[in-house]
């Protein structure tokens, strides 16, 4: 889910996307609600996936290396920095959307092996039909709950676990806890990274809690967000990366600062100070991330 960015395009249904000449959106009903693929009028074969009007993913079928949403660009930076260029990775994507980040990984790191876990089987079928994956990409899609799918990942298999899971516009409670991160750590290689898309607004209590929870399980953290989000002025996305090895914070900071919509990266003492003594989240007390205000998607 991306906060603060609306979809583009018209209305209609039926035919599969065909690029700039296809003026109509594609609409379908999935478990999560009304799915719509809205054509991007500025790019020849690009589409925005919306669920009940909330933007979920943007895909350019002709250029899977193009990431339109700011939070996805920030995750793309981390995919680029996780290993030397073009080196294949084992990646688990919790949350499928339109498989944007799996497509990006396959393009940037050929021969990577990827697992996508997306609970909404109808959404998986809808995306596969209208935005098919490259048959050469080594991407396996499981239509199960994210935590159940994660439990099936072998110990130490993943170089990256990327969590971008929203039910409607909220992250489910059971994907916010320390116990969830225990299973993430089990699935990660010793040098692996956990990356999460977090959405929050003033007073940023959810974000602070997620930072504290990650800090209780990992030795190194960094978070990227827009300055207005950091200041608690607007609801928006923050990208968290956590690992048990030192992170390339300087490189990540430079990339985020040079984005079309520049962001700011916090880490170390500044990030601990921002968390402000927030307590780690446990399964027993976990709640879903906050509901975005209606104005976010206008």
C-alpha positions as CSV (number, residue, x, y, z in Angstrom):
1,X,0.0,0.0,0.0
2,X,1.3,3.4,-0.9
3,X,0.0,6.4,1.1
4,X,-0.5,9.8,-0.6
5,X,-0.4,8.7,-4.3
6,X,-3.6,8.2,-6.2
7,X,-4.2,6.0,-9.2
8,X,-4.5,7.2,-12.8
9,X,-6.8,6.2,-15.7
10,X,-10.4,5.6,-16.5
11,X,-12.9,2.9,-16.0
12,X,-14.1,-0.3,-17.7
13,X,-13.3,-4.0,-17.7
14,X,-12.7,-7.1,-19.7
15,X,-9.7,-6.9,-22.0
16,X,-6.2,-7.5,-20.9
17,X,-3.8,-4.5,-20.8
18,X,-2.2,-3.7,-24.1
19,X,-0.3,-0.5,-23.4
20,X,-0.9,3.1,-24.3
21,X,-3.6,2.3,-26.8
22,X,-5.7,0.5,-24.1
23,X,-7.6,3.5,-22.7
24,X,-9.8,1.5,-20.3
25,X,-8.9,0.2,-16.9
26,X,-9.3,-3.5,-16.1
27,X,-11.6,-4.3,-13.1
28,X,-12.2,-7.5,-11.2
29,X,-13.5,-8.7,-7.8
30,X,-11.0,-10.3,-5.5
31,X,-11.1,-11.4,-1.9
32,X,-9.6,-8.0,-0.8
33,X,-12.3,-6.0,-2.6
34,X,-12.5,-4.3,-6.0
35,X,-9.3,-4.7,-8.0
36,X,-8.5,-2.2,-10.7
37,X,-5.6,-1.9,-13.1
38,X,-5.5,1.7,-14.2
39,X,-3.3,2.6,-17.2
40,X,-0.5,5.0,-16.8
41,X,-1.0,7.7,-19.4
42,X,2.7,8.7,-19.3
43,X,4.2,5.3,-19.9
44,X,3.6,2.9,-22.8
45,X,2.7,-0.3,-20.9
46,X,2.5,0.6,-17.3
47,X,-0.3,0.0,-14.8
48,X,-1.3,1.0,-11.3
49,X,-3.1,-1.7,-9.2
50,X,-5.7,-0.4,-6.8
51,X,-7.8,-2.3,-4.3
52,X,-11.0,-0.5,-3.3
53,X,-9.4,2.7,-4.5
54,X,-6.1,2.3,-2.5
55,X,-3.0,2.2,-4.7
56,X,-1.1,-1.0,-4.1
57,X,1.5,-1.3,-6.9
58,X,2.7,0.2,-10.1
59,X,4.2,-2.0,-12.9
60,X,5.8,-1.1,-16.2
61,X,5.8,-4.3,-18.2
62,X,8.3,-2.9,-20.7
63,X,10.7,-1.7,-18.0
64,X,10.4,-3.7,-14.8
65,X,13.4,-1.8,-13.5
66,X,11.3,1.4,-13.3
67,X,9.7,1.9,-9.8
68,X,7.1,4.7,-9.7
69,X,6.1,4.7,-6.0
70,X,8.6,6.3,-3.6
71,X,8.6,3.5,-1.1
72,X,9.1,0.9,-3.8
73,X,12.1,2.9,-5.1
74,X,13.6,2.8,-1.6
75,X,13.1,-0.9,-1.4
76,X,14.7,-1.2,-4.9
77,X,17.7,0.7,-3.5
78,X,18.0,-2.0,-0.8
79,X,17.7,-4.8,-3.4
80,X,20.5,-3.1,-5.3
81,X,22.7,-2.7,-2.2
82,X,22.2,-6.2,-0.6
83,X,24.9,-7.8,-2.7
84,X,27.3,-7.0,-5.6
85,X,25.5,-5.9,-8.8
86,X,23.8,-8.7,-10.8
87,X,24.5,-11.3,-8.1
88,X,21.5,-13.6,-7.8
89,X,19.6,-13.6,-4.5
90,X,17.1,-15.8,-2.7
91,X,14.2,-13.4,-1.9
92,X,10.9,-13.9,0.0
93,X,8.2,-11.3,-0.7
94,X,5.4,-11.2,1.9
95,X,2.6,-9.6,0.0
96,X,2.3,-9.9,-3.7
97,X,0.4,-6.9,-5.1
98,X,1.3,-6.8,-8.8
99,X,4.7,-8.5,-8.1
100,X,6.4,-5.2,-8.8
101,X,9.5,-5.9,-6.6
102,X,9.8,-9.5,-7.7
103,X,9.8,-8.2,-11.3
104,X,12.4,-5.6,-10.4
105,X,14.6,-8.2,-8.7
106,X,14.4,-10.6,-11.6
107,X,15.5,-7.8,-14.0
108,X,18.3,-6.4,-11.8
109,X,19.5,-9.8,-10.5
110,X,18.9,-12.5,-13.2
111,X,18.8,-16.1,-11.9
112,X,17.5,-15.0,-8.5
113,X,15.1,-17.4,-6.9
114,X,12.1,-15.8,-5.4
115,X,9.0,-16.8,-3.4
116,X,6.0,-14.5,-3.3
117,X,3.4,-15.1,-0.6
118,X,0.0,-13.5,-1.2
119,X,-3.1,-14.7,0.7
120,X,-5.6,-13.4,-1.9
121,X,-5.7,-16.2,-4.5
122,X,-8.1,-14.1,-6.6
123,X,-5.7,-11.2,-6.8
124,X,-2.9,-13.6,-7.8
125,X,-5.0,-14.9,-10.6
126,X,-6.1,-11.4,-11.7
127,X,-2.5,-10.1,-11.8
128,X,-1.2,-13.3,-13.5
129,X,-3.9,-12.9,-16.2
130,X,-3.5,-9.3,-17.0
131,X,0.1,-8.6,-16.0
132,X,1.9,-11.9,-16.6
133,X,5.2,-12.6,-15.1
134,X,8.2,-13.3,-17.4
135,X,8.2,-17.1,-17.8
136,X,12.0,-17.1,-17.5
137,X,11.9,-15.5,-14.1
138,X,12.3,-17.9,-11.2
139,X,9.4,-16.7,-9.2
140,X,7.1,-19.0,-7.3
141,X,3.8,-17.7,-5.9
142,X,2.0,-19.2,-2.9
143,X,-1.6,-18.1,-2.2
144,X,-1.4,-18.4,1.6
145,X,-1.2,-16.2,4.6
146,X,2.1,-14.4,4.9
147,X,3.1,-15.8,8.2
148,X,2.0,-19.4,7.2
149,X,4.0,-19.0,4.0
150,X,7.1,-17.7,5.8
151,X,6.9,-20.8,8.0
152,X,7.5,-23.0,4.9
153,X,10.7,-21.2,4.0
154,X,13.8,-23.3,4.9
155,X,16.0,-22.2,7.7
156,X,18.7,-19.7,6.5
157,X,17.4,-19.7,2.9
158,X,16.6,-16.1,2.3
159,X,19.0,-13.2,1.5
160,X,16.1,-10.8,1.7
161,X,12.7,-11.0,3.3
162,X,10.5,-8.1,2.1
163,X,7.3,-7.5,3.9
164,X,4.7,-5.3,2.1
165,X,1.5,-6.8,3.4
166,X,-1.8,-4.8,3.7
167,X,-5.3,-6.0,4.3
168,X,-7.2,-3.1,2.8
169,X,-4.9,-0.2,3.9
170,X,-3.6,-1.8,7.2
171,X,-0.9,-4.2,8.0
172,X,-2.4,-7.2,9.9
173,X,-1.6,-7.4,13.6
174,X,0.1,-10.8,13.4
175,X,2.8,-9.4,11.0
176,X,3.9,-6.7,13.4
177,X,5.2,-8.7,16.4
178,X,8.5,-9.9,17.7
179,X,7.4,-13.5,17.3
180,X,6.8,-12.8,13.6
181,X,10.4,-11.4,13.4
182,X,11.7,-14.5,15.1
183,X,10.4,-16.5,12.1
184,X,11.9,-13.9,9.7
185,X,15.3,-14.3,11.4
186,X,14.9,-18.1,11.1
187,X,14.3,-17.9,7.4
188,X,17.2,-15.4,6.8
189,X,20.7,-16.3,6.0
190,X,23.2,-15.0,8.7
191,X,24.0,-12.1,6.3
192,X,20.4,-11.5,5.2
193,X,18.2,-8.4,5.5
194,X,14.7,-7.9,6.6
195,X,12.9,-5.0,4.7
196,X,9.4,-3.8,5.6
197,X,7.0,-1.2,4.2
198,X,5.4,0.5,7.2
199,X,2.6,3.1,7.0
200,X,1.7,5.5,9.8
201,X,0.7,9.0,10.6
202,X,0.8,11.4,13.6
203,X,1.7,10.6,16.4
204,X,3.8,7.8,14.7
205,X,3.2,5.4,17.6
206,X,3.0,2.4,15.2
207,X,6.3,3.3,13.5
208,X,8.0,3.8,16.8
209,X,6.7,0.4,18.0
210,X,7.9,-1.3,14.8
211,X,11.4,0.2,15.2
212,X,11.5,-1.0,18.8
213,X,10.3,-4.5,17.8
214,X,13.0,-4.8,15.0
215,X,15.7,-3.5,17.4
216,X,14.8,-6.2,19.8
217,X,15.6,-8.9,17.2
218,X,18.3,-7.3,15.0
219,X,21.6,-5.5,15.7
220,X,21.5,-3.0,12.9
221,X,18.5,-0.8,11.6
222,X,17.8,2.0,9.3
223,X,14.6,3.7,8.3
224,X,13.8,5.9,5.2
225,X,10.8,8.2,5.0
226,X,9.8,11.6,3.7
227,X,10.7,14.5,5.9
228,X,7.1,15.4,6.5
229,X,6.4,11.9,7.7
230,X,9.4,12.0,10.1
231,X,8.0,15.3,11.5
232,X,4.6,13.7,12.0
233,X,2.9,16.1,9.6
234,X,1.4,13.6,7.2
235,X,0.4,10.0,7.0
236,X,2.9,8.1,4.8
237,X,5.2,5.2,4.2
238,X,8.5,4.4,5.9
239,X,10.9,1.7,4.7
240,X,12.7,-0.2,7.5
241,X,15.7,-2.4,6.9
242,X,17.2,-4.6,9.7
243,X,20.1,-7.0,9.8
244,X,22.7,-8.7,12.0
245,X,25.5,-7.1,10.0
246,X,26.4,-3.6,9.3
247,X,24.2,-1.9,6.7
248,X,25.4,0.4,3.9
249,X,23.8,3.4,5.5
250,X,25.8,6.0,3.6
251,X,25.0,4.5,0.2
252,X,21.3,4.1,1.1
253,X,21.1,7.7,2.4
254,X,22.6,9.1,-0.8
255,X,20.2,7.1,-3.0
256,X,17.2,8.1,-1.0
257,X,18.2,11.8,-0.9
258,X,18.6,11.8,-4.7
259,X,15.1,10.3,-5.4
260,X,12.6,12.4,-7.3
261,X,10.8,12.9,-4.0
262,X,13.9,13.0,-1.6
263,X,13.6,11.2,1.7
264,X,15.7,11.1,4.8
265,X,17.3,8.0,6.4
266,X,17.7,7.7,10.2
267,X,19.8,5.0,12.0
268,X,21.9,4.4,15.1
269,X,21.4,6.8,18.0
270,X,19.1,9.1,16.1
271,X,16.7,6.3,15.3
272,X,16.8,5.0,18.9
273,X,16.0,8.5,20.1
274,X,13.1,8.7,17.7
275,X,11.7,5.4,19.0
276,X,11.6,7.1,22.3
277,X,11.5,4.1,24.6
278,X,8.6,2.4,22.7
279,X,8.1,-1.2,23.8
280,X,8.5,-4.1,21.3
281,X,5.2,-5.5,20.1
282,X,4.3,-9.1,21.1
283,X,1.7,-11.4,19.5
284,X,-0.5,-11.0,22.6
285,X,-0.7,-7.2,22.3
286,X,-0.3,-6.7,18.5
287,X,-2.8,-4.5,16.6
288,X,-3.1,-3.7,12.9
289,X,-1.4,-0.6,11.6
290,X,-3.6,2.5,11.8
291,X,-6.3,3.3,9.2
292,X,-5.2,6.0,6.8
293,X,-7.3,9.2,6.8
294,X,-9.7,9.4,3.8
295,X,-7.7,12.3,2.4
296,X,-4.6,10.1,1.8
297,X,-5.9,8.6,-1.4
298,X,-7.5,11.7,-2.9
